[in-house]
Amino acid sequence: MKIFQVWHADPPAYDICFDKNKEERVAKIRTEFPKGYHLVAHVEGEGLEDVFRSTNTIEELWTRNAEILKLYGTRHRSTSVGDVVIDGNQRWLCDGNGWVDL
């Protein structure tokens, strides 16, 4: 198991996957991160899909999931498009269908 950092966009960036300027927005996130984001949790998992599932409210609040090792702040929404997960030195942007390497 690995430990991942979960960063949420503030404000949420749900529309990024439909933006005609998506590549420009991704490039901006790539160069400016963590500006516009806040750390919400450290999560234990095997991979990005585990982290996504663990940080989404499905049957109960995700903040109660056993995989959540540490929470930050008081605003906890589910992880979604436009949010970032860090795996070691690798940053990943949640996209509408998978992950984009930052």
C-alpha positions, 0 to 999 in steps of 0.5 A, spaced: 500 500 500 502 507 498 500 513 501 497 519 497 496 526 498 489 528 495 488 536 493 481 539 491 481 545 487 478 551 490 473 553 487 472 546 484 474 545 477 468 540 474 468 543 467 475 542 465 474 536 461 469 540 457 473 546 456 475 548 449 482 550 452 483 544 456 490 543 455 492 551 457 488 550 463 492 543 465 498 547 463 497 552 468 495 547 473 502 544 472 506 550 473 502 554 478 500 548 483 498 548 489 496 555 487 488 554 487 488 547 491 488 545 498 490 539 501 484 535 504 487 528 506 492 523 506 489 516 503 492 509 503 491 505 497 494 501 491 493 506 486 489 512 483 482 508 483 483 506 490 484 513 492 478 516 488 473 511 491 476 512 498 475 519 497 467 519 494 461 519 499 458 512 496 454 509 502 457 513 507 461 519 508 468 518 505 471 521 511 469 515 515 473 510 510 478 506 514 483 508 508 483 516 510 489 516 514 489 524 516 484 529 514 486 537 513 481 543 514 473 542 515 471 542 508 470 535 505 467 534 498 468 528 494 474 528 489 472 530 482 474 532 476 479 538 476 482 535 483 489 533 484 492 526 487 500 526 488 503 519 488 510 520 491 513 525 486 508 524 481 502 529 480 495 526 477 489 531 475 482 527 475 479 528 468 472 526 466 475 519 464 481 517 468 487 521 470 492 526 466 499 526 468 501 533 471 
